[in-house]
């Protein structure tokens, strides 16, 4: 019987993945089908006039090479993707894509290293590449419209010795501020911000939310002035125990709170400790998994393979402060 929930629907891709995880030729064929569903195209010039290179025995090249008739350059399914120049076989990458796409709270590098039988550093580098593929440039999509929930949260380690004489609340010290936006019926966005002042929140809202939107926030005073720029602005008073407006159940910020709950569950439950230097990668992962929650596992794997096309991450970028 067909499930009413689309994320639980049957997927041919899930049936193909076990074979792709066991055999290198099957893995290469799997990635070629998913990356080029309409036929192979040259990643250098975009031409579709390509052909598979053969060995002296008449069989396909052991490196799975293609050649373009227009630009005469060689390439493989790895070229122009996050796994270009990777020494890992493609069947291990197929398992990594499957694990990263099917675990809604993420998969740890230690767990992936056990499943793929690779070193911890290798598994961590693979996951960082996958998170890089998941990243979305927030400047590209149009501003959010409709009903948009906005809130901020603090992530980081527990404060051991708070300075009681400081004006900064103890629970905010040495923590990183994460700002979240959720368009009801649409996508979510997560980003790091330096602080929770009105000017910073206002600039983020202006950049990501259309003026015609109905803004939903908590009763923090920093949202009062920015909220006046929008068509409507409603808030709930969390400190008074109000999480849904009495008499109007549409006034709440519970959706963005649920997004923060998933983020913190992955940071504290799956990864245990995440440095500020790499936090933006984990935010991108949580955001992408949230935005694709309506897809089944097979569709999510296909979406991630397409999203990895045209992205390249080198080791120097991984260990640096920014990608």
DANOR-V506690 format. One record per pair of residues at least 4 apart in sequence whose C-alpha atoms are under 6 Angstrom apart, sorted by the first residue. I is the first residue (numbers start at 1). GAP is how many residues later the second one is. D is the distance in Angstrom with one decimal. If there is no record, write none. Layout:
<<I & GAP & D> <I & GAP & D>>
This chain:
<<3 & 6 & 6.0> <7 & 287 & 5.3> <7 & 288 & 4.7> <7 & 289 & 3.9> <8 & 288 & 5.8> <11 & 287 & 5.6> <13 & 285 & 4.8> <14 & 284 & 5.1> <20 & 6 & 4.9> <20 & 7 & 4.0> <20 & 71 & 5.7> <21 & 70 & 4.5> <21 & 73 & 5.7> <21 & 74 & 5.5> <24 & 67 & 5.4> <26 & 4 & 6.0> <27 & 63 & 5.7> <27 & 64 & 5.0> <31 & 4 & 5.8> <32 & 4 & 5.7> <32 & 45 & 6.0> <33 & 4 & 5.2> <35 & 271 & 5.8> <36 & 4 & 5.2> <41 & 5 & 5.6> <41 & 6 & 5.5> <41 & 7 & 4.5> <42 & 4 & 4.7> <42 & 5 & 5.3> <49 & 20 & 5.6> <50 & 17 & 5.6> <50 & 18 & 4.4> <50 & 19 & 5.7> <51 & 15 & 5.7> <51 & 16 & 5.6> <52 & 14 & 4.5> <53 & 8 & 5.7> <53 & 12 & 5.6> <53 & 13 & 5.5> <54 & 4 & 5.6> <54 & 5 & 5.4> <54 & 6 & 4.4> <54 & 7 & 4.9> <55 & 4 & 5.6> <55 & 5 & 6.0> <55 & 6 & 5.1> <65 & 10 & 5.7> <65 & 11 & 5.1> <66 & 8 & 5.6> <66 & 9 & 5.3> <66 & 10 & 5.9> <67 & 6 & 5.7> <67 & 7 & 4.4> <68 & 4 & 4.9> <68 & 5 & 5.6> <75 & 4 & 5.9> <78 & 5 & 5.8> <78 & 6 & 4.8> <79 & 5 & 5.2> <80 & 230 & 5.0> <81 & 227 & 5.6> <81 & 228 & 4.8> <81 & 229 & 5.4> <81 & 230 & 5.0> <81 & 231 & 5.5> <82 & 47 & 5.9> <82 & 226 & 5.9> <82 & 229 & 5.5> <82 & 230 & 4.6> <82 & 231 & 5.9> <101 & 199 & 6.0> <101 & 200 & 5.7> <102 & 195 & 5.5> <105 & 161 & 4.9> <108 & 163 & 5.9> <109 & 4 & 6.0> <109 & 14 & 5.1> <109 & 15 & 4.9> <110 & 10 & 5.8> <113 & 4 & 5.4> <113 & 5 & 5.0> <113 & 6 & 5.7> <113 & 7 & 5.4> <113 & 10 & 5.3> <131 & 150 & 5.6> <131 & 154 & 5.5> <133 & 174 & 5.9> <133 & 175 & 4.7> <134 & 151 & 5.9> <135 & 149 & 5.0> <143 & 65 & 4.8> <143 & 66 & 4.8> <143 & 67 & 5.2> <144 & 65 & 4.6> <144 & 66 & 5.7> <145 & 65 & 5.6> <145 & 68 & 4.9> <146 & 67 & 4.9> <146 & 68 & 5.9> <147 & 36 & 5.9> <147 & 37 & 5.8> <147 & 66 & 5.8> <147 & 67 & 4.6> <148 & 34 & 5.6> <148 & 35 & 4.4> <148 & 67 & 5.1> <149 & 32 & 5.6> <149 & 33 & 5.2> <149 & 67 & 4.6> <149 & 68 & 5.9> <149 & 104 & 5.6> <150 & 30 & 5.8> <150 & 31 & 4.7> <150 & 67 & 5.3> <151 & 29 & 5.5> <152 & 26 & 5.6> <152 & 27 & 4.4> <152 & 28 & 5.9> <153 & 24 & 5.9> <153 & 25 & 5.4> <154 & 21 & 5.9> <154 & 22 & 5.6> <154 & 23 & 4.8> <155 & 20 & 5.5> <155 & 21 & 5.4> <156 & 19 & 4.7> <162 & 8 & 5.4> <177 & 15 & 5.9> <177 & 16 & 5.6> <178 & 13 & 5.7> <178 & 14 & 4.6> <179 & 11 & 5.8> <179 & 12 & 5.4> <180 & 9 & 5.8> <180 & 10 & 4.7> <181 & 7 & 5.5> <181 & 8 & 5.2> <182 & 6 & 4.2> <182 & 74 & 5.8> <183 & 4 & 5.7> <187 & 104 & 5.3> <190 & 93 & 6.0> <198 & 4 & 5.9> <198 & 24 & 4.5> <202 & 24 & 5.2> <205 & 4 & 5.3> <211 & 19 & 4.7> <212 & 18 & 5.9> <212 & 19 & 5.1> <213 & 18 & 5.8> <214 & 17 & 5.8> <214 & 18 & 4.7> <214 & 19 & 5.8> <215 & 18 & 4.7> <216 & 17 & 6.0> <216 & 18 & 5.2> <216 & 19 & 5.6> <217 & 18 & 4.8> <217 & 36 & 6.0> <218 & 17 & 4.8> <218 & 18 & 4.9> <218 & 19 & 5.9> <219 & 16 & 5.4> <219 & 17 & 5.7> <219 & 18 & 5.1> <223 & 4 & 5.7> <227 & 6 & 5.5> <236 & 6 & 6.0> <236 & 7 & 6.0> <237 & 5 & 5.2> <238 & 4 & 5.1> <238 & 5 & 5.8> <244 & 5 & 5.7> <244 & 7 & 6.0> <244 & 8 & 4.9> <245 & 4 & 5.7> <245 & 6 & 5.5> <264 & 4 & 5.8> <265 & 4 & 5.3> <266 & 4 & 4.9> <267 & 4 & 5.1> <267 & 5 & 5.8> <268 & 4 & 4.5> <277 & 44 & 5.4> <295 & 4 & 5.7> <295 & 5 & 5.9> <317 & 6 & 5.3>>
